[in-house]
């Protein structure tokens, strides 16, 4: 029922292993802690879960779980529509000490703040998101919105990407909206287009909204457009704000497709330079043997 908390196929679980489960066109309506599979999960793991959803909640709303404490999402995929307010995510609205691997979210998400294509709020405490993707359209009324996660702290993201659209207020980014202390991101890319409504675009970037101290990004790029929703200006190409230029290492954004030559960190390149593997000042020190590849017939020619 709409007035109930902890709504899902299971209301709350502890120490559970849920695997090899598919829900097609699941209709779920709840309040706080609402998910397709579980409302709230403690020390639980999800393997090979596939859901198409029409999910409506309030705070802590996610395609698989509303809120997760200490768990694993592996080989999971989510599609459909998710509507919530605070902490909304394709997999989980909030995740604390969780590993996410080989996951994909292809949702339309309507939310307030602290929301993302995979995880709304991710406090990893050393845990990570790896080999995962968001292909979401996210329509937010508030702040801290990211293609992968809206807010991240003490965690890692690697070998992951986002595509789609983000509309919101400020602190928006193709991969993350806001990173707190000790966050490390590497070998990722964003092709997500971003439209912001607040102020002059400070804190909004094609890859990351804001990168706090003791956090860094390396060997990553963005290509999405970054612009104000009324057409009066553009945000920042790669990062909207950073503590130190040294925190962004060997990262690039496309100055043609983004619509801007300005960024806090990263290096701007034309499309021709971005898709040219022989351009000697782009993709410096990237691993094109084990991690990346570039082919003119794949991914629009980008790595």
Long-range contacts (C-beta under 8 A, 24 or more apart in sequence): 1-29, 1-30, 2-29, 2-30, 2-31, 2-56, 3-31, 4-30, 4-31, 5-30, 5-31, 5-32, 5-33, 5-34, 5-39, 6-30, 6-32, 6-33, 6-34, 6-39, 6-40, 6-66, 7-31, 7-33, 7-34, 7-35, 7-39, 7-57, 7-66, 8-34, 8-35, 8-36, 8-37, 8-38, 8-39, 8-65, 8-66, 9-36, 9-37, 9-38, 10-37, 10-38, 10-39, 11-38, 11-39, 11-40, 12-38, 12-39, 12-40, 12-41, 12-42, 13-38, 13-40, 13-41, 13-42, 13-44, 14-41, 14-42, 14-43, 14-44, 15-42, 15-43, 15-44, 16-41, 16-44, 16-45, 17-44, 17-45, 17-47, 18-44, 18-45, 18-46, 18-47, 18-49, 19-45, 19-46, 19-47, 19-48, 19-49, 20-47, 20-48, 21-48, 21-49, 21-50, 22-49, 22-50, 22-51, 23-50, 23-51, 23-52, 23-53, 24-52, 25-52, 25-53, 25-54, 25-80, 26-51, 26-52, 26-53, 26-54, 26-55, 26-80, 27-53, 27-54, 27-55, 28-53, 28-54, 28-55, 28-56, 28-57, 29-55, 29-56, 29-57, 30-56, 30-57, 30-58, 30-61, 30-66, 31-57, 31-58, 32-57, 32-58, 32-59, 32-60, 32-66, 33-57, 33-59, 33-60, 33-61, 33-66, 33-67, 33-93, 34-58, 34-60, 34-61, 34-62, 34-66, 34-84, 35-61, 35-62, 35-63, 35-64, 35-65, 35-66, 35-92, 35-93, 36-62, 36-63, 36-64, 36-78, 37-64, 37-65, 38-64, 38-65, 38-66, 39-65, 39-66, 39-67, 40-65, 40-66, 40-67, 40-68, 41-65, 41-67, 41-68, 41-69, 41-71, 42-69, 42-70, 42-71, 43-69, 43-70, 43-71, 44-68, 44-71, 45-71, 45-72, 45-73, 45-74, 46-71, 46-72, 46-73, 46-74, 46-76, 47-72, 47-74, 47-75, 47-76, 48-74, 48-75, 48-76, 49-73, 49-75, 49-76, 49-77, 50-76, 50-77, 50-78, 51-77, 51-78, 51-79, 51-80, 52-78, 52-79, 52-80, 53-78, 53-79, 53-80, 53-81, 53-82, 53-107, 54-80, 54-81, 55-80, 55-81, 55-82, 55-83, 55-84, 56-82, 56-83, 56-84, 57-83, 57-84, 57-88, 57-93, 58-84, 58-85, 58-86, 59-84, 59-85, 59-86, 59-87, 59-93, 60-84, 60-86, 60-87, 60-93, 60-94, 60-120, 61-85, 61-87, 61-88, 61-89, 61-93, 61-120, 62-88, 62-89, 62-90, 62-91, 62-92, 62-93, 62-94, 62-119, 62-120, 63-89, 63-90, 63-91, 63-92, 63-105, 63-107, 64-91, 64-92, 65-91, 65-92, 65-93, 65-95, 66-92, 66-93, 66-94, 67-92, 67-93, 67-94, 67-95, 68-92, 68-94, 68-95, 68-96, 68-98, 69-96, 69-97, 69-98, 70-96, 70-97, 70-98, 71-95, 71-97, 71-98, 71-99, 72-98, 72-99, 72-100, 72-101, 73-98, 73-99, 73-100, 73-101, 73-103, 74-99, 74-100, 74-101, 74-102, 74-103, 75-101, 75-102, 75-103, 76-103, 76-104, 77-103, 77-104, 77-105, 77-106, 78-104, 78-105, 78-106, 78-107, 79-105, 79-106, 79-107, 80-107, 80-108, 81-107, 81-108, 81-109, 81-110, 82-107, 82-108, 82-109, 82-110, 82-111, 83-109, 83-110, 83-111, 84-110, 84-111, 84-112, 84-115, 85-111, 85-112, 85-113, 86-112, 86-113, 86-114, 86-115, 86-120, 87-114, 87-115, 87-120, 87-121, 87-150, 88-112, 88-114, 88-115, 88-116, 88-120, 89-115, 89-116, 89-117, 89-118, 89-119, 89-120, 89-121, 89-149, 89-150, 90-116, 90-117, 90-118, 90-119, 90-134, 90-136, 91-118, 91-119, 92-119, 92-120, 93-119, 93-120, 93-121, 94-119, 94-120, 94-121, 94-122, 95-119, 95-121, 95-122, 95-123, 95-124, 96-123, 96-125, 97-123, 97-124, 97-125, 97-126, 97-127, 98-122, 98-124, 98-127, 99-127, 99-128, 99-129, 99-130, 100-128, 100-129, 100-130, 100-132, 101-129, 101-130, 101-131, 101-132, 102-130, 102-131, 102-132, 103-129, 103-132, 103-133, 104-132, 104-133, 104-134, 104-135, 105-133, 105-134, 105-135, 105-136, 106-134, 106-135, 106-136, 107-136, 107-137, 108-136, 108-137, 108-138, 108-139, 109-136, 109-137, 109-138, 109-139, 110-139, 110-140, 111-138, 111-139, 111-140, 111-141, 111-142, 111-145, 112-140, 112-141, 112-142, 113-140, 113-141, 113-142, 113-143, 113-144, 113-145, 113-150, 113-169, 114-142, 114-144, 114-145, 114-150, 114-151, 114-177, 115-140, 115-144, 115-145, 115-150, 116-145, 116-146, 116-147, 116-148, 116-149, 116-150, 116-151, 116-176, 116-177, 117-146, 117-147, 117-148, 117-149, 117-162, 117-164, 118-148, 118-149, 119-148, 119-149, 119-150, 119-152, 120-149, 120-150, 120-151, 121-149, 121-150, 121-151, 122-149, 122-151, 122-152, 122-153, 122-155, 123-152, 123-153, 123-154, 123-155, 124-152, 124-153, 124-154, 124-155, 124-156, 125-154, 125-155, 126-154, 126-155, 126-156, 127-155, 127-156, 128-155, 128-156, 128-157, 128-158, 129-155, 129-156, 129-157, 129-158, 129-160, 130-156, 130-157, 130-158, 130-159, 130-160, 131-158, 131-159, 131-160, 132-160, 133-160, 133-161, 133-162, 133-163, 134-161, 134-162, 134-163, 134-164, 134-192, 135-162, 135-163, 135-164, 136-162, 136-164, 137-164, 137-165, 138-164, 138-165, 138-166, 138-167, 138-168, 139-167, 139-168, 140-166, 140-167, 140-168, 140-169, 140-172, 141-168, 141-169, 142-168, 142-169, 143-168, 143-169, 143-170, 143-171, 143-172, 143-177, 143-198, 144-171, 144-177, 144-178, 144-209, 145-171, 145-172, 145-173, 145-177, 145-209, 146-172, 146-173, 146-174, 146-175, 146-176, 146-177, 146-178, 146-208, 146-209, 147-173, 147-174, 147-175, 147-190, 147-192, 148-175, 148-176, 148-188, 149-175, 149-176, 149-177, 150-176, 150-177, 150-178, 151-176, 151-177, 151-178, 151-179, 151-180, 152-176, 152-178, 152-179, 152-180, 152-183, 153-179, 153-180, 153-181, 153-182, 153-183, 154-180, 154-181, 154-182, 154-183, 155-183, 155-184, 156-183, 156-184, 156-185, 156-186, 157-183, 157-184, 157-185, 157-186, 157-188, 158-185, 158-186, 158-187, 158-188, 159-187, 159-188, 159-291, 160-188, 161-188, 161-189, 161-190, 161-191, 162-189, 162-190, 162-191, 162-192, 163-190, 163-191, 163-192, 164-192, 164-193, 165-192, 165-193, 165-194, 165-195, 166-192, 166-193, 166-194, 166-195, 167-194, 167-195, 167-196, 167-197, 167-229, 168-195, 168-196, 168-197, 169-196, 169-197, 169-198, 170-196, 170-197, 170-198, 170-199, 170-201, 170-202, 170-203, 170-204, 170-209, 171-203, 171-204, 171-209, 171-210, 171-240, 172-196, 172-203, 172-204, 172-205, 172-209, 172-235, 172-240, 173-204, 173-205, 173-206, 173-207, 173-208, 173-209, 173-210, 173-239, 173-240, 174-205, 174-206, 174-207, 174-208, 174-222, 174-224, 175-207, 175-208, 175-220, 175-222, 176-208, 176-209, 177-208, 177-209, 177-210, 178-209, 178-210, 178-212, 179-208, 179-210, 179-211, 179-212, 179-215, 180-212, 180-215, 181-212, 181-213, 181-214, 181-215, 182-214, 182-215, 183-211, 183-212, 183-215, 183-216, 184-215, 184-216, 185-215, 185-216, 185-217, 185-218, 185-220, 186-217, 186-218, 186-219, 186-220, 187-218, 187-219, 187-220, 187-286, 187-287, 187-291, 187-292, 188-217, 188-220, 189-220, 189-221, 189-222, 189-223, 189-302, 189-303, 190-221, 190-222, 190-223, 190-224, 191-222, 191-223, 191-224, 191-302, 192-222, 192-224, 193-224, 193-225, 193-226, 194-224, 194-225, 194-226, 194-227, 194-235, 195-227, 195-228, 195-229, 196-226, 196-227, 196-228, 196-229, 196-235, 197-228, 197-229, 197-230, 200-233, 201-226, 201-228, 201-233, 201-234, 201-235, 201-236, 201-240, 202-236, 202-240, 202-241, 203-240, 203-241, 204-235, 204-236, 204-240, 205-235, 205-236, 205-237, 205-238, 205-239, 205-240, 205-241, 205-263, 205-264, 206-235, 206-236, 206-237, 206-238, 206-253, 206-258, 206-263, 207-238, 207-239, 207-251, 207-253, 207-266, 208-238, 208-239, 208-240, 209-239, 209-240, 209-241, 210-239, 210-240, 210-241, 210-242, 211-239, 211-241, 211-242, 211-243, 211-247, 211-248, 211-265, 212-243, 213-243, 213-244, 215-243, 215-247, 216-247, 216-248, 216-249, 217-247, 217-248, 217-249, 217-251, 217-265, 218-248, 218-249, 218-250, 218-251, 219-249, 219-250, 219-251, 219-283, 219-285, 219-286, 219-287, 219-291, 220-251, 221-251, 221-252, 221-253, 221-254, 221-274, 221-302, 221-303, 222-252, 222-253, 222-254, 222-258, 222-266, 223-253, 223-254, 223-257, 223-258, 223-274, 223-302, 224-257, 224-258, 225-257, 225-258, 225-259, 226-258, 226-259, 226-260, 227-259, 234-258, 234-259, 234-260, 234-262, 235-260, 236-260, 236-262, 236-263, 236-264, 237-261, 237-262, 237-263, 237-266, 237-268, 238-263, 238-264, 238-265, 238-266, 238-268, 239-263, 239-264, 239-265, 239-266, 240-264, 250-283, 250-284, 250-285, 250-286, 252-282, 252-283, 274-301, 274-302, 275-300, 275-301, 275-302
